Amino acid sequence: MDWMKAADYLEQLASQQTDEPLDAGQRASVAQLAARIRSGQRAALLADEVGMGKTRIAVALISAVRNAGGRAAIVLPAGLGVQWQKELRLFQPDDQTLLPLRSYDGFIAGFLTEEDAEGNEKHKRKHKDWLRNRRQQRELPQKGWADEEVLMISHTFAAMRFPNPSDGPAGGWRRELLPNVVRLLAGQRRNFMRDSFHRGEISQVHATRRAARMIADTIIEHGLCRSVLDDLSGDHRWLAADEYKGKILPLIGYGLGQFDLIVVDEAHKARGEDSSLSRILGPVSWEADDPFRLGMTATPVELDSGQWKDTLGRISGRDDGEDITPLAELTEWISGYVDIVKRIRVEELDEPLTDSFETAAIRFQKALRPYVLRRDKRHDPEISAFQEAHGDYRVVEDLKVSPTTKGFTRDWLRRFCAAEALSILPQEDHRVKRARLSVAQGYGFGLAPESEPVEQLPQDDELEGPQSFWFDAFRGQPADIYTHPAILAAVRLIESYAERDEKVLVFGRFITPMNALTRLLDAREMLRRLRDGRHWPASKVRDESEPAVLAAMNDPDLCVTTGGITSINQMLTERYRKWSSARRTELARLHRELEALAPQDDTAALLVGYLRQDDDDEELQGDIGALLEALDDRRESADVPWSGDEMLALFKGLLDDLSTDEEQEHDSVLRSRLASYLQDFSGREGNFARMMSGATPPQTRRLLQSAFNRASSWPMVLLAQSRVGREGLNLHEACRTVVILHAEWNPGIVEQQIGRVDRKGSRWLQDLENWYGHAEGDPPRIRIHPVVVSGTYDDHNWQVLKERWMELRAQLHGEVLPHQGTHAAISPELEALRNRIIVSTPNFAPWE
């Protein structure tokens, strides 16, 4: 690996004058990386603000390493793999990088061959088909792991488990790698005892032994035999699972091969030295003699300034045994800066305080500058020009919910008061203590936490005295959640945006209120469409949505019938039958147009097969209705008649969303994915609003992302569980409004959430360009609405979060001074002090 050649490549990219594939800011970062490489530096923290294009800068460095004959590992959350594949192809169109390696099973599967299967011919054929499919899907290497120029490894890869020894030595194929490597290094062979394994394990045993041979050969080739045998000495048969894993991880590293570049995406995650990510960055990522480590995170610090040391330690080789003692010296300078910023926010600005800030800021920048490269939105010419003329482009407006808010009934006031009383009464039950949080954040009366296991409240006979009184006042029925004042307030806010054809992204933590909000929004939109005579894509109300529909019908403006769910279902069935009949007539014409295209277009032939309908059937059959709904959802305008060419183009767009580049050549794979998608489409719970949770399959997440990014398509509202949607999803193309249903404790998470819509090429930037052309009314902004129930623990949570958020933005965004009103009178002396603060604020931009 020639690092000077890599620097040459980066400098060539930086000298280009076009914004593709790198814009001016990204080119400046690439130039700075080249300069650091030439100076001998081999670590950097790329800390650009969310949405500024960190991934593309990292891919430029990876391309430089490949061009110089080196290998790169990308350690990342597994869900970001497809996004990285797309970015890699921008620099190398024929790139074939595999999807992220997630598990020990996947590692061993990389050594399988088509001959490993045993049993009858059907079983062997099934094994071959499975192996070929995994390779075609780019989940397994065609040759071996060490032959891959770029390898993606999931953050959780090292969370693998191994069986514990019980009464005798632990068996099973998962314990085969270590003893085989040890014997091979000692010049011995390990006998194959077929009876020691289950019948279905034989292929894994063969693959494990093949892996052991490759690993042993690598160790011997690099002259590491003696040191490895010393590390593996002892009776491994009786090792506990964690001890066994500690010995096996370095061997896996030898099996993956040596890397010249380690890229850590979301480098702030799992900071502990014993976390899965740290285990990867130590033993699993086997580094070359002169490796470069690149960390990537928009939030290197989240809660505590001491996290800087932890994040920098990660890219400085802490997990690989490097001495990071010098980093300890930075802690005092970093803490000193944070402390002086806190003082500036609460004390009157004077000469001594300004002098102290300037000194602390210089030390802070000196401490971090050798490591950190950061661009934020103040460095974007378009955004800085907007802020100069109109103020902040992002506006945080709390959605305050109080007893005076519409829908805050006396019943709910009683419950809130009861929850507060229960939380302060002396008792041991943690479920009751948590009542004040659960009722404010709307996750019902079972008091389930984020993971939401069923956790029953105490029975009546378990409580006595005041506890029993307040508990009776607190509890309610499951359907009551559809009248929760915070959920009703969120509905009104979201619908006010939807009426203007603006999409809304909602983040929450708890499934129960998110489900309730999704169903209530859908129910209200369904009733509006029934009232106005517009189409709704369903022939009946789903059973689980009935309570939401009944709650929505309490709105006099949406009470379309007095006959309840039965009447609603009759109306839906009749409307859907008419829609189906009209579509069937139109389908006959479209079928003829598409049949004419089919001889020259394989995709047209596939579509013709899907749209085939029996002549005597009045209803649309099978998946036809779902397919038409799905294609209709992608149209720019539903008011004009279909054409065969338009339908074919939309169908191809759908297939593109369902496939990767290689899958386009495999009809059976596409048919399977299309069938699964249409099943989801016809049975989906939400239409106008959709929810994305931990249970949502990756393929569905990608399709939801694609649909939400189309301005003309449903869903208009996407509710994303925080841990699923806050990273890696680009949801900015048709949305500039974020609602935070549940407050977080970590401001870094909030920055990531807002970053889903605040990105390059965002809807806000599109709207701003249109506004400049007309300049009517106020300019558009990105709007953030936290839902806050006043006077509750939820309110306290949000106030603490705002303080932490200010600290984070002072360290990362240069927002040190408290907000000054636009019309406030400022003396010349104070103005001069404020300007000194602004000029002294630390800046880690690549061109500084």
Secondary structure, DSSP 8 states (H G I E B T S, - for coil): --HHHHHHHHHHHHT--S-SS--HHHHHHHHHHHHHHHTT--EEEE---TTS-HHHHHHHHHHHHHHTT--EEEEE-GGGHHHHHHHHHHH-TT------B--HHHHHHTT--TT---SSHHHHHHHHHHHHHHHHTTSS-SS-GGG-SEEEEETTGGG-------SS---SGGGSHHHHHHHHHTT------GGGS-GGGHHHHHHHHHHHHHHHHHHHHTT-HHHHHHHT-S-GGG--HHHHHHHHHHHHHHHH--EEEEEEETTTSS-STTSHHHHIIIIIS-EEEEEEEEEE-S-S-SS-TTHHHHHHHHHTTGGGT---HHHHHHHHHHHHHHHHHHHHHHS---HHHHHHHHHHHHHHHHHHTTTEE---GGG-HHHHHHHHHHS-SEEE--EEE-TTSTT--HHHHHHHHHHHHHHHSS---HHHHTHHHHHHHT-TTTT--TT--------GGG--HHHHHHHHHH---GGGGGG-HHHHHHHHHHHHHHTTT-EEEEEES-HHHHHHHHHHHHHHHHHHHHHHT---S-SS--GGGHHHHHHHTTSGGG---SSHHHHHHHHHHHHHHHHHHHHHHHHHHHHHHHHHHGGG-HHHHHHHHHT---TT-SS--TTHHHHHHHHHTT-S-SSS---HHHHHHHHHHHHHHH--TGGGG-HHHHHHHHHHHHHHHHH-S-SSEEEE-TTS-HHHHHHHHHHHTSTTSS-SEEEEEHHHHSSS----SSEEEEEESS--S-HHHHHHHHTTTSSTT-HHHHHHHHHHHH--SS---EEEEEEEETTSHHHHHHHHHHHHHHHHHHHHT---S----TT----HHHHHHHHHHHHHS----TT-
